[in-house]
């Protein structure tokens, strides 16, 4: 019942402990709506798919819709190009919704399948998300459209993925991405979410070994480097020295080891 309320943001409260009313309470996310899916084959090598979804979130009575259209083109038997377009919004037709948003996303994937199940894939993603203006940030509520606080988030990503099957027991995969903004991404068997305001380079590599039909070892390492940035004019160190335009950098490295044995 505290969804989209002031309790979501602790900095608005006189005592931040009250934010636990939102974060510490069980919040049912029951939904009710309709989902329609359609598939049409225009040509032997061209297939179109349309998914339409609209629902109402019961917790705060927020209205959502999502439309996804995709086109799969196979110019050659081992080469495919997939174009995916998504439109999604919350409270788009409700002026009383306190936190509406609108998002669009375009993805283009080109996949080349080679012998022995090897493949090479290119990815290009472009998206944009806008939120409602924040009237409290402007001094005049009568001047037409309020642009202050109307945050827009442009997103753009380009990258590639390579998969190589040495034999039936050993597979190696890897990929490199340049990420600007928000991105959801399937990294081998992991689902990843990125959000880089100043751009980031993400790379990953994984191996999959099957010493026997009952034993499997999977190991993956990923590395992310964000571009340096600053939002501070000057600052003072712990030793009392002043520095101008301090740069902030971020670097992450993750490892995952999975050992599976079937009984």
C-alpha positions in Angstrom: 0.0 0.0 0.0 3.0 2.3 0.2 3.8 1.9 -3.5 4.6 5.3 -5.2 4.2 7.0 -1.9 6.7 9.4 -0.2 7.9 6.6 1.9 9.9 5.3 -1.1 12.4 8.1 -0.8 14.0 8.3 2.6 15.5 11.8 2.0 12.0 13.3 2.0 11.3 12.1 5.6 12.2 13.8 8.9 13.5 10.4 10.1 14.7 7.9 7.4 13.6 5.0 9.6 10.1 5.5 8.3 11.3 4.4 4.9 11.3 0.8 6.3 7.5 1.0 6.2 8.0 0.7 2.4 11.1 -1.5 2.1 10.4 -3.8 5.1 6.8 -4.6 4.5 5.5 -7.4 2.3 4.1 -5.8 -0.9 1.8 -8.0 -3.0 2.3 -7.3 -6.7 -0.8 -8.9 -8.0 -1.7 -7.9 -11.6 -4.7 -8.2 -13.9 -4.7 -7.7 -17.6 -4.6 -9.2 -21.1 -1.9 -10.6 -23.3 -2.2 -11.2 -27.0 0.5 -12.8 -29.2 0.4 -13.2 -33.0 2.9 -14.7 -35.5 2.8 -14.3 -39.3 5.1 -15.6 -41.9 5.4 -13.1 -44.7 7.8 -15.1 -46.7 9.7 -18.4 -46.4 12.6 -16.4 -44.9 10.7 -13.6 -43.1 8.7 -14.1 -39.9 6.9 -11.4 -37.9 5.8 -11.6 -34.3 3.6 -9.1 -32.4 3.0 -9.3 -28.6 0.6 -6.9 -27.0 0.2 -6.7 -23.2 -1.8 -4.4 -21.0 -2.4 -4.8 -17.2 -3.3 -3.1 -14.0 -1.1 -3.4 -10.9 -3.4 -3.9 -8.0 -1.0 -2.5 -5.4 -1.4 1.1 -6.6 -3.9 0.8 -9.5 -1.2 1.8 -12.0 -2.0 1.1 -15.6 0.7 -0.4 -17.8 1.0 -1.4 -21.4 3.8 -3.1 -23.5 3.9 -3.7 -27.2 6.8 -5.7 -28.7 7.1 -6.2 -32.5 9.9 -8.3 -34.0 11.0 -9.3 -37.5 13.2 -12.3 -38.2 14.8 -12.3 -41.6 17.0 -15.2 -42.9 18.7 -14.1 -46.1 20.8 -17.3 -46.0 20.3 -20.6 -44.2 23.0 -19.8 -41.6 22.6 -16.1 -41.3 19.8 -14.3 -39.4 18.9 -10.7 -38.7 16.4 -9.9 -36.0 14.8 -6.5 -35.4 13.0 -6.0 -32.1 11.0 -2.9 -31.3 9.4 -2.3 -27.9 7.1 0.4 -26.6 6.2 0.4 -22.9 4.6 2.9 -20.5 3.0 3.3 -17.1 0.2 5.8 -16.5 0.5 7.1 -20.0 -3.2 7.8 -20.3 -3.8 8.8 -16.6 -2.9 12.4 -15.7 -3.4 11.5 -12.0 -0.6 8.9 -11.9 2.2 10.2 -9.7 5.1 8.5 -11.5 4.4 7.8 -15.2 7.1 6.9 -17.7 7.4 6.1 -21.4 10.1 3.9 -22.8 11.0 2.7 -26.3 13.7 0.3 -27.3 15.1 -0.9 -30.6 17.4 -4.0 -30.9 19.1 -5.3 -34.0 20.9 -8.7 -33.8 22.8 -10.3 -36.6 23.8 -13.9 -36.0 26.0 -16.1 -38.2 25.9 -19.8 -37.5 28.9 -21.8 -38.5 30.0 -25.4 -38.5 30.1 -27.4 -35.3 27.5 -25.1 -33.6 30.0 -22.1 -33.6 28.4 -18.7 -34.0 29.2 -15.0 -34.2 26.6 -12.4 -33.1 26.5 -8.6 -33.4 24.2 -6.5 -31.2 23.0 -2.9 -31.5 20.6 -1.5 -29.0 19.0 2.0 -28.9 16.5 3.2 -26.4 15.0 6.2 -24.7 13.1 6.6 -21.4 11.3 9.7 -20.2 9.7 10.4 -16.9 7.1 13.0 -15.8 8.2 16.6 -15.0 8.8 17.5 -11.3 6.7 20.7 -10.7 8.4 21.2 -7.3 11.6 22.1 -9.2 10.2 25.0 -11.1 9.1 28.4 -9.9 6.2 28.9 -12.3 3.5 26.3 -12.8 1.6 28.3 -15.3 4.1 28.6 -18.1 3.0 25.7 -20.3 5.0 22.5 -20.4 7.4 22.1 -17.5 10.8 20.8 -18.7 12.5 21.1 -15.4 12.9 17.6 -13.9 11.7 16.0 -17.1 14.5 13.4 -17.1 15.3 11.7 -20.4 17.6 8.7 -20.5 19.1 7.9 -23.9 20.6 4.4 -24.1 22.9 3.0 -26.8 24.9 -0.2 -26.9 27.0 -2.0 -29.5 28.9 -5.2 -29.1 29.5 -8.8 -30.3 29.5 -12.3 -28.9 31.5 -15.3 -30.1 30.8 -19.0 -29.3 33.2 -21.8 -30.1 32.5 -25.5 -29.6 35.8 -27.3 -29.5 34.1 -30.7 -29.2 31.1 -32.2 -27.4 32.8 -31.7 -24.0 34.3 -28.2 -24.2 32.8 -24.8 -25.2 34.2 -21.3 -24.8 32.2 -18.1 -25.2 33.0 -14.4 -24.9 31.8 -10.9 -25.7 32.6 -7.2 -25.6 30.0 -4.4 -25.2 30.1 -0.6 -25.2 27.2 0.5 -23.0 25.8 4.1 -22.8 22.8 4.2 -20.5 20.6 1.3 -19.5 20.9 -2.2 -20.9 19.5 -5.6 -20.1 21.5 -8.5 -21.5 21.9 -12.2 -21.4 25.5 -13.1 -20.6 25.8 -16.8 -21.3 23.5 -18.2 -18.7 23.3 -15.0 -16.6 20.8 -12.1 -16.8 22.6 -8.8 -16.4 21.4 -5.2 -16.0 23.7 -2.2 -16.6 23.2 1.5 -16.1 26.1 3.7 -17.2 25.7 7.4 -17.4 29.1 8.2 -18.9 29.7 5.0 -20.9 31.3 1.7 -20.0 33.2 -1.1 -21.6 32.0 -4.6 -20.5 33.8 -7.8 -21.5 33.2 -11.4 -20.4 34.4 -14.9 -21.1 33.1 -18.3 -20.1 34.1 -22.0 -20.4 31.8 -25.0 -20.2 33.5 -28.4 -19.6 31.8 -31.8 -19.4 34.4 -34.4 -18.3 31.6 -37.0 -18.2 27.9 -37.3 -19.0 27.1 -36.7 -15.2 29.7 -34.0 -14.4 29.8 -30.4 -15.6 32.0 -27.4 -14.8 31.1 -23.8 -15.8 33.3 -20.9 -15.1 32.7 -17.2 -16.1 34.6 -14.0 -15.6 33.4 -10.5 -16.5 34.9 -7.1 -16.3 33.4 -3.7 -16.4 35.1 -0.3 -16.7 33.1 2.9 -16.4 34.4 6.1 -18.0 35.8 8.7 -15.6 33.4 11.5 -14.7 32.9 14.3 -12.2 30.0 16.3 -10.9 32.0 18.2 -8.3 33.8 21.5 -8.9 36.3 21.0 -6.1 36.9 19.0 -3.0 39.1 18.6 0.0 41.1 15.5 0.9 41.4 14.0 4.4 44.8 15.7 4.6 43.4 19.1 4.0 44.5 19.5 0.3 42.0 21.1 -2.2 41.6 19.5 -5.6 39.8 20.9 -8.6 37.4 18.8 -10.7 38.1 15.4 -9.0 37.6 12.5 -11.4 35.6 9.4 -10.3 36.2 6.0 -11.9 34.6 2.7 -11.3 35.8 -0.8 -12.2 34.2 -4.1 -11.4 35.2 -7.7 -11.9 33.0 -10.7 -11.2 33.7 -14.5 -11.1 31.2 -17.3 -11.2 32.0 -21.0 -10.8 29.3 -23.6 -11.0 29.9 -27.3 -10.6 27.0 -29.7 -11.3 26.8 -33.4 -10.8 23.7 -35.5 -11.7 22.9 -38.4 -9.3 
